[in-house]
Amino acid sequence: MATILNKFVKTVRDASKYNPDVQVPPVCILWPDKDRQWETVIPRLQNELSELFVLGDYQPDKQIGPAIWLRCVLAGKALFKEKASHPDEVSEKIEKFISTETIPIFYLPGVSRQDLRAVESSPDYLKPLAELQYRGVIWSQINAKDWTIFAFLKSDQGGLGLDVAQDKTALNAMQLVLYKLLDEDINHLTGKHLDKDYFNTLLTGGDPVRDVLQWLDQGEVFSTGRSENEWKGFIGVCKSQFAFHPEKDGPIAGAEKLAHHDGPWKAAWERFCEAPTLYPNIPILLRKIKMPDLELFSDEKSHGAWPQWNEKEEENLQKDLLALDSKPSHEVRKILLTHEKMHGKRRELVWSKLGEAPLANAMKWIVDLIAITENSLGAGSLEDVTSGYNQFGWKADDYVLKILNCVEKQSHLQAVNCAIRAIYLPWFESSAKHLQKLVEETNYPGGLKGSQSSETYDEGECVLFVDGLRFDVAKRLTAILLQTGFEVQVKDKWAALPSVTATGKPSVTPVIDKISGEDVNEDFEPCVTETGKSLKGGYHLKKLILDAGWTFLSKTEEGKGTGNAWCEFGDIDHEGHDRGWKLAKHIDGILNEIKDRIEQLIQAGWKKVRVVTDHGWLLFPGGLPKNDLPSVLTKTKWGRCAVLKPGALCDENTFPWFWNQVQQFVLSDGVGCFSKGKEYAHGGLSFQECYIPELHIFKEDSKGKDKLIEITDAVWKGMRCKIAIDGDEKDIFLDIRKEAANESSSIVLSVKPLKEDGTSSVVIDDDDLVGEDAVIVLLNKDGQIVAQEFTVIGGGNE
């Protein structure tokens, strides 16, 4: 839905756009508002514009401050103090620096553009901001006037281009209804005459349920923003429809009725639950109500509307999870299934949507983890366990990431980690040890360089290297790509040993045959066979790729779509080393960026994108088990692999280096790590580190599928209707019908094909149909509807 708020936010932010060829980027956006027309909705706008700051008395917790403080915000030096989020928590104040990912927007109530221009005569409080009109940009109309509410709604040059009355009564009503007006769908307003009657109806008669919720949420702001008659109208609605008097009963009594949600209040409660973030102060109000006494059978049905009850249940679950520590795995599994029965239904409550039930949310994935880890990968042949990991084992790793994604607080992390340690770690450890045993008895399935067959690449294929794309994460990426409309083929392979970037990355390049390893190598870095130059730093690897006739694309280059190209994007490994367990909270964002990069390459003309990676990784909150390997025995020691000094002996297994079997190295046993406390590591031998994906991505074959078509414009000139579309116009036909699905209801002289420019027009011969409703219909060559849009014949108001 395209709301006024959405458009407003975009318009303000778009003020910062500039031409990089002739301009430097603005440092801020100045928003003057001489008449303070927008002031009442600034708190609401700050929910959408986190970078919005206000000129005023010093209130840093509300992002309000004097001019000199705004200058500090611009310099990234402004501090604010954050209090505890709940009264029951220790009320410690934490000092933080205010920062914003986008350039700041400075709202200046009571200040006009002319006030900024007149530097010498401007008041002292404003002077620290005067020079920002040159380094920043002023958000104003094309005629340099301040944006009023009326101008934004009315103007077709930067505004919404709506039909708005400009009499004084309408303008007053528009000011009063602004808070609600922000949520209106622009498409519903187009073609309507917005006058005082419309604004007053929107305020008092349009949606009583929303009015009540907004009154509860806004308190005095809601009542003071209404005229005497409008306020009386609201009281009348509350009395007649909700059996409640706002003035006499007050907001706390209203919140109590909302919590019990009996009778007419049920609709209000359901509306609140559908979109609780629209009413951020209602939970605060609900906390002021005394919760009904708890009884033996109290549950989410009797007490689920009270945030206090949900918080108490979260506290109880946290204690219960922490109590799992040191209990045997089989016992933990039974206890957790019991907890799921007790707390699972809380995921359906509004508090889950508001992020106030993280442990209840985590229980969903904990239960799934229990089910998956019932299937052991600690026995069977190499073929058996590999097939098992491919089919289901990777889901255990994925569920751990999803569990961690649910929590923020350290106390919650400790609680879920007790479950992860009891359920996941034994399965995790046994599968790694069994794989290591099988490899020791036979051979590593990934082999050495000499056993690798040459890869073939199609004309128009681009290879995209993603560092650390673990198998389970690749499954998520595949799902995202399929939803986007790509065809994806997944191949599995084994990483080069040891599973570190220095060794693994060159092994997935098209120039693997030109690379080898020296007999003595302490950092697992191979070299150019012909010259002996190390690939460390990337220069010589890039040169090899270029010399092979490939294009080497930067992270933003698209290429021409011909020949072959290599590019690198999405460093998951770097994020893992930096963030530890919190990588789980960033995975989806990284994958969406990778999806966007793939889409960019396909749109640039590459027929196929092959995603390759070098290795996976182990992730365990609180730190992987520690395996001892004295430093005195090693030349170099990483988290999961090491090179021994000549003659040194240890209990760990040794393996040949992928690039030169003369060079031997040590891998840590099981899922242990040579360093204490590491949550993220790789370099060893496990499915999570070594069983890696390769994705072949194509543009989805559109044959036999409906084309994505959108009608972008429909204009009537008399009885002729001309339309324009966005999409492939080939074999698409235009018709207008009284009933969309009824072919016999067509009212045009003849159905017309779309032209190459995506336009077409048809004529209706019956003048008596003017003003009647109809449907514009686009058909494919088989007569199936691929798009439709309602219209009014002759172009009257719809």
N, C-alpha and C positions, 0 to 999 in steps of 0.2 A: 504494500500500500504506500503510495507516494503522499505522505502527509506534509502539511505546511512546515512542521518542525524539521523533517528531513531536508526539505528544500532550503529552509532558512540556514540550517547548519552548513549545508554544501555551499550556499551562496557566500556566507561569511568567510569560510575557509578558502573559497576560490579567489577571494580578494588578494591572496598572497601569490597568485600566479604571476610569472614574469617571463620575459624573453632572455634566456641566458646568453644570447649572442650580443646583446647591447645593454643588459642590466645586471646588477648584482642582486642576490636574493634579499628581500626585505627582512628586517630583524623582528618585526612585530606588525600586528594589525591594530590600528587605532579606530575605535568605534565611538564617535561623538553622539550624544543624545541630549540636546539642549532642553527639551521638554520632558525628559525622564519618562518617555512613553513605554520603554521596554523594561523599566526597572523592576516591575512586579514579577516578571517571569525570569529574571536572571538566575535565581537558584535552580529553576527547572532547566534552563539552558546549560547550566554548568554540569548537569548530569550527562549531557550529550557532548559538551565542549569542555573537556577536562583542562584545556589550555586557556580557559576564559578567566580573567582576573578583573577586578573592579576597583576603580578609584574611589576611595572613601576613607572613613576612620579605620584605624588599625584593627582588623579582625582576620588574622592570617588563616585561622581554621576554616573561614568561609571564603578564602582567597580574595579578601578585600584589604586594601591598604592605601596609604598616601602615595604621592607620586614618587618619592625617593625609594619607597619600598618596591614599587613596580619596576624601578630601574634595577633594583637588586634581583628581582625575579628574572629580569632579562639577562642579568649577568650570571644567573644560577647560584646566587649567594643568599637568597631569602630563606629564612628558617620558619618552620611552624612547629607547634607542639601537639602531639597526638596523644589523646587520653585513652584509657582503657575502653574497649568497645562495649563493655557490659558492667553494670554497677557491682556485680558480684566478683569481678576480677580485681586484682591489685591495681589501684589507680595510680600507676606510675606514668609520668609524662616522658615521652620520647621525642627528642629533637630530630627533625629530619629536614633535609634541603628540599625545597620545592623545585621540581624539574618537569619538563614537558617534552614529549617526543616531537611535537610540531611547534611552529613558532607561536609565541603567546599572543592572545587577543586581549587588548586592554579596553574595557568598557568604561566610558567617561560620562556618567550621568550629570546633567546640568551644564555640560560643556558642548559648545558648537565648534564646527570646523573653523569658523572665523576667530574664535577665542584662541585656537592653536596658532593661527596665522599671525595674530597681533601679539608677537612675543613681548615687545616692550611694555605694552599696556595690560598684558595678561596678569591675573593674580599670582602671587608668589607660590601658592600651593600647586599651580599648574606648570610653572616654568621648567621644572626638571624633565617634563615630557615634551617640551616644545621642539627640541631638535629631532625627536623621533619621527616627526612628520616628513623628514628628509631621508632618514635611514629606513623608516618603515613605510607602511601604506595605509591610507585612510579609507575605511569602508564607507562609501557614500554613493549617491545616485550619479548617473552619467552627467547630470547638470551641476554636480559638486555640492548639492544640498544634502543635509542629513537624511538618513532613511527614517521616515515616520512609518507607523503601522499602516496607515492608509496608502502611502506611496508604495510600500512593499507589496501589498495586496493588489493594487491597481496597475502599477507600471508594467509595461510589456518589455521594458529595457532593463533587465536585471531583476525584475520582480516576478509576480505570478500572472499578471495580465488578466485579473478577474474583474467582473462587473460589480463595482462597489459604489454604493450611494455616498455622497459627500456632505449631506446635511449634518448639522450639528448633533442632532439626536442620534443619528446613525454612527457618527464618529465616537460619541460618548459610549454608546452601547458596544461598539467594536473594541474600545479600550477596556471595558469591563469584562468582555468575554474572551480576551486574548489568551488566557491560560488554556481554555478549552479549545479555542480556535486552532491552536498549534497541533492538535491531534486530528484535525479534519483532513479527509482525503481530498486532495486537489482535484482529482478527476470528478468527484461528486459536486464540486463547487463550480466547475466550468459550465458556463451557459446559464447559471442562476444569477438573479439580481440580489446582491447581498445588501439588505437595508436593515433598518432598526428592528423590524419584525423578525427577520431571520436571526439576527444576533440575540435578541431577547428570547426567542424560542430555543435557540441553542443553549442559552444559559439556564433557563428554568423549566422548559417543557420537553426538551429533546430527549433526555436520558436521565430519569430520576435516580436510577441505580448508580450511575456514574457520579451524579451530583452528590449523593450521600457519601460515597467513598471519598470524593475529593474534599468534601467538608471535613470528614474525619481526618484526612491526611494533612490538610492545610490549616485547619483551625481558623484563627482570626484572619489570616490572609484571604480565606475564602469569603468570609462574611463582610469584611471591610471592602472587598472589591466589588460589592454589589450595592445597587441603589436600594432605597427603602422599600420600593414596590417589589423589586426583584427578590429582596430578602424575604419579604412577606410571602411572596409566591413560593419560595423554597420551603418556608415553614409549613405552608398549606399542603404542599406535596408530601412532606414528611408526616404530617398529621393524618392525612387521608390514606396514604399508601403504606406507611411504615409504623403507624400508631406510636409516633414519637415526636416530641417537641424539642428542636435543637436548642432553643434558648433556655427553656425551663429544665430540661433533663441534662444537657451538656454532653460533650464528646466522650467522656469516659463511660457514661451510661450507654451511649450509642455504640461504643466499641464492645461493650459487654453483650448487647443484643446481637451485634455482628458475630461475636464468638459463639454464642448459642445457636445462631442462624436458624431460628424457628420462623415459620410462616413466610412473610414477605422478605425477611432478611436472608433467606436461603439464596435468593438470586444475587444479593449483594455479596455474600460470602463466596459464591461460585465465581463471580466476576473478579473478586480480589484474588482468588486462587489461580485464575487463568493468567493474570498479568500482575503479580505482586510488586514488581519493580516500579510500576507506575505510581504506587502509593507507599513510598519508603517510610513514612512516619506512622503508618497504622500498626506495624509490629511494636513500635515503641509504646503506642497507646495501649495495646493489648497487654503489655507487661505491667501496666499500672493497675490492671484488674486483678482482684483476688481470684485465684484459680479455685474451682470447686474441689472439695476435699477428695483425696484419693481413697478408693475403696479396693476391695480384693480383686474385682474384675475390671478395674479402670483400664482403658486402652485408648487407641487412637480415635475410636468413635466417640468416646465420652470426653476426652481431654485433648484431642489432636489440634484443636483451634488455639490452644494456649502455648505460646513459645516457651513458657517456663517448663511445661511438661516435656516438650521435645528436648530441651536442654538437659533436664534431669535424666531423661532416657539416654542421651548421648554420654553423659557423665558415667552412668551405670555401665554402659557398653564399654567405655574406655577402661574402667576398672576391671571389668571382666576379661578384656583382651590382655591387659597387662598381667593379669593373674595366670595367663597361659604359659608364661615364661618358665622354662625348665620342665614342663609337663611333657610326657611322651607323645609322639606324633599321632598315634591312633586315638588317644584320649582327646587330644586337641580337636581332631576332626569331628568327633561326636559333639563336643561342647559347642563348636562353631555352628554346626547345623541347628542346634537348639537356639542359639542366639539369633540366627537368621529368622526362625519362626517368630521370635519375640519382637524383632526390630525391622524385619523386611517391609512391613506395611507402612512404615514411616516414610519410605521413599515416595509414597503416593501423596504425602502431605505437602502443603505449600512451603513448609520450612526446608524441604529438600530442594525445591526450585530456588530458594533464596540462599542456598549454600550453607544452611545451618544444620544439616544432618550428614556431615562428611563420613562419619563412621558407618551409619546406616547405608549410605551409598556404597561404601567400600565393601560391605558385606556381600553385595551381589556378586562382585568379582572374586571375593574370597571363596564363596561357595562354588563358583565355576572352577576356581583353582583346585579345590578339593577333588572335584569330579575328574578333572584331567589328570591329576597326579596319582590317581588310583591306578593308572596304566603305567607300569614301570618301563623304563628304557635301560634298566640295569642288567638285562640278560638277553641272550639271543645272538644271532649272527650279525655281522656288520650290515648286511643287506636288510635284516629284520629291523634293527634299531634305527637305521637311516630312514626306512620306509615309515616307521612309527613316528619319528620326529617330523617328517615331511607332512604326514597326515594329521597328527594331533599334538605332537610334543611342543611345537612352536607356540601353541595357544597358552601354555603355562607361562612362558616368558611374557606374552602379550598381557595376560591377566595381571601379572605382577606390576607391569607399567600402569595398567588401569587402576589398580588399587592405590598406587602411589599418587596418581593424578587426582584422587579424591581428597587428599589431605593437604593442609597448609601448615598447621601448628606442629611444633616439635613433639608435643605431648601426644598428638594424634598419630604422628609418624611412629613413635615408639610403640603405640598400641597396635597398629596394623603390622608392624614389623615382628611382633611376637607371633602373629599368625603366619606371616611369610616365612619366618625362620623355622617354625615347626612343620609347615606343610611343604614349602618349596625347596628349602635347603637340602633335605635328605634326597629328594627326587633329583634335584639339580646335581648334587655331588655324585650320586650313584651312576647317573647316566654318563657323566664326564669320566669317571674312573673306568667304567666298562668300555667306553669308546677307546680310552688310552690303552687298556689291556688288549683289546682286539687289534689295534694298530701295532702294538709291540709284538704280537704273535704273528701278524701277517705283514702288511705294509700300509702306509698312509694312503688313503684312496685319492688324495690330491696329487700324489706323485712328485717327481722332481722335474726340473726344466726339460731335461732330455726326453722325458716321456710325453711331453705336451704336443698335441697335433696343432697344426697351423689353423688359425681362425680365418674364415672367409667373411667378407663384408660386401653388402649390396651397394650398388650405385645409389647415391642419395641417402646414405645411412650416416647418422650422427651418433657417436658414442658419448654418452654422458656419464662421467665418473662421479659417484657419490661416496664420500669417505665414511665408512662405518654403517652402511645400510644393512642392518642385521635382518635375518630371515623373517622374523615376525613383523618387523617394521615394514619390510617390503610387501608383506601381505596387506598391511593397511594402505600402503601407497597404491597397490594394485586395485583395491576396492575403490579408492578415490578416483583413479583413472577410469575405471569402468563406469562409474557414476557420471563422469564428465563426458563420456561418449567415445572413449578410445577402445581399440581392440588391443588386448595385452596377452602376450605369450610368456609364460614363466619357465625358466630353465634353472635347475639347481646345479651347483658345482662345489668344489672344495677349495678353500683359500690356500695360497702358498704358505708353507711353514718357515719361520714362525709367523703367526697371524698378526703382523704389525704392518703399518703403512709402507715403511721403507722397502719391505720385501714384497708385499702384496700388490701394491699399486702398479709397478712395472709389469707384473705378470698378467694384467688384464688389458694391457695396451696392444695396439696393432704392431708394435716393434719388439715384441718379446724375443724374437729370434736374433736380435742385434744386441742383446744384453746377456751378461754372465756375472759370475761372482769370483772374487779373488780367493785364494786358499786361506788367507788369514783376514777375517773381517769381524770386527767387534760390534758394529752398529747395524748389521743386517742390511747394509746398503749395497746393492749391486752396482755395476759399472758398464760403460760402453765397451763391448768386446773388442772393437777395432782399436780404440785409443787408450783404454784403461781408465778413462775419466769417470769419476764417481757421479752417480745420479743425484747425490745429495744437493738440495737447493732447487732442483727442478729444471735448471737451464739445459743440461745436456739431454734430458728426457724430451723436453719440448723440441730441441733441435732434431733429435732422431725422428720425431713424429712429422715435423715439417719436411725433413729430407726425404721422408717416405711418400711425399706428395699429398699429405693430409693438411687440412685447414685447422689451425689451432684457435678456437674461439675463446674470448674472455667471458666473464660471467654475464655480460650484458649483450654481447654480440650475437647476431642471429645467423650470419652467413648467407650464402646464396642458394642453398638447397641442392647444390650439385657436387659431384665427387664424394668425398668423405670428410668428416670433421670430428675433432676431439674437443670436448669442453668439460669443465669441472664445476660442480655446483652442489651446495647443501652439505656442509661439513658437520655431520652428526657426531663424528668422533671428537672433534674439537669441543663441541657443546658438552659431550659426556665428561671429558676430562675437567672442564671448567665447572660444571654444575653438579656432578655426582648424581644422587638419586633424583634431583629436581629436573634432570633431563626428561623424565616421564611427563612432566607438565608442559614441555615445549615440543614434544615429538610431532603432534598434529600440526602445529604451526609451521614447523620445518617441512613437513611433507606437503602441505599446501603450497609452499613456496616452490618446491621441486615440481609439483604438478603444473604450476604456472609457467615454470621454465620450459617444461616439456611441451606445453601447449604453445608457447611462443615459438619454439623450434619447428613444430609441425606446421604452424601457420606461416612460417617463413619459407616453407616449401620442402623441408626434409621429409622424405617418404617414410622414414623409419627412425626411431630413436631407440638405441640400445643402452639401457642403464646397467652399468657394471659397478662393482665395489671391490674393496680389498680385503675386508675382514668384518667380523661382527664384534661382539663384546659381552662381558659379564657385568651385570648390575645387581648389587645387593646392598640395600640400605643398612647403614651401621657398620659396613666394612666386610669384605670377603675374609674367609678364614685365613689365618697367617701360617705359611709354611716357612720353616727356617732354612736359610741357605747363607752361611757366613760369608761376608764380603771378602774375607781373606782368600776365599777359594775362587773368586770370580774376577774376570777382566772387566766385564760390564754386566750390570744386572738391572733388568726392567721389571715391571710388575709381575709378568707371568713367564718370562724367559730370561735366560742368562747365558753368557759364554764363560766357561771355566778356564782357569789358568792351566798351562801345561802341567800334566801330572796330577792335578787336583782330582779328588774323587768325592762323590756325594751319593745320596740315596735316590735322587731324582733321576728320571729317565732322560736319556740323550737321544737326539734326532738329527738327521742330516739337514743342512740348509737347502732350501729349494733351488738356489742358484749355483750351489757348488757342494756336492755331498762330502767333500773333504772337510769342510767346516761343520763341526758338530756344535750343538747347543743344548741347553737343559730347559725342559718345560716343567712348570710347577705341577705337582700332583693334584688330581681332582679339580676343584674350583678354587684352590688356595692361591694366595698371592704372596710374593716374597716381601712385600711391604705391608706394614700394619695399618689398618684403618681405611684401606682403599675401597671405595664403593663402586668404582668403575675401573675396569682394567681389561686388557686383551693381550694377546701374544702367546697364549697357551693352546691346548688341544681340547676342544669341547664342541658340541654342536652349535652352541651360541656364538662361538668365535670363528669356527671354521666352515660351517655349512652355510654357504652364501648363495644369494639369488642373482640371476641375470634376467632382466625384463626386456622384452622386445615389444615396442609400442608402435602402433599404426593408427592412422585416422580410421575411425569406424566406417565400414562399408555401408553406404547409404542405400544400396540396392534393396528394393522391397520395403523400405522404411519411409514413414512420413517425413517430409522435410520440415525443418523448423522454420516457420514463417510467422512474421508479426506484421500486422497492419499498422503502419506508422502514421498515416494521414488519410483522412476521408473528407472531401470537400464537395459540397453541393453547389451547382450553378444552375438554377432553375430545376429542371427535372433530370439533369445529368449529374451523376455521382462519379467523381474521379478519386482513385485511391493510389497510395504508394505503400510498398512493403519493404521490409528488411528480411533478406533471405534469398534463396535461389528461386528465380522466377520461372525457370524452365518447366514447361508442362503444367503450369498453374493457370486456373481459369477463374474469372470473377462473375458472381451471380448475386442478386438481391432477392431475398425471399421474405414472405410473411412469417413462415415457420422454418427455422434453420434446417431441420432434418427432413422436411417435406419437399421433395423435388418439384412436385406439382404446384407448390405455392409460389413459384418464381414469378416476379412481376416485371422483369426486364424484357426489352424487345428481343435481345439475344445475349447469351453468355459469351464473354469476351476473354481471350487469352491475355496474359500479362506480357508487356513489351520487355525488351532487353534491359531497359532502364528501371524495371521494377514498378511500372505504373500501368494503369488501365482505366477505362471509363465505360459506363453503361448508361442507357437512357430508359426512363420509365414513361410510358405513353399515356397513362391515365392520370389526368390532373386532379381527379377526385381523391386521389390517395395522399395529397399534400398534407403534411402534419401527422400522418399515421406512423406507428412504430413498424420497423422492419429490421432485417438482419443482413448485413453484408457477409457474404460467404465466399471463401476461397476453396476451390476444389482441385484435386490432383487429376491426372488423366484417367484414373479409374472411377472418378466421380465421388471420391471420399473427401470429406471436409477436413482441411488441414489448418484452417483458422477462420474465426468469425468475430463479428463485432456488431453491437446494436447501433441503430441509427434512427433518425427521424426523417422521413421522406421530404425532400425539399430543404432540409437543413434547419428546421425550426428548433426551438428550445427543447432539449431532451429531458 
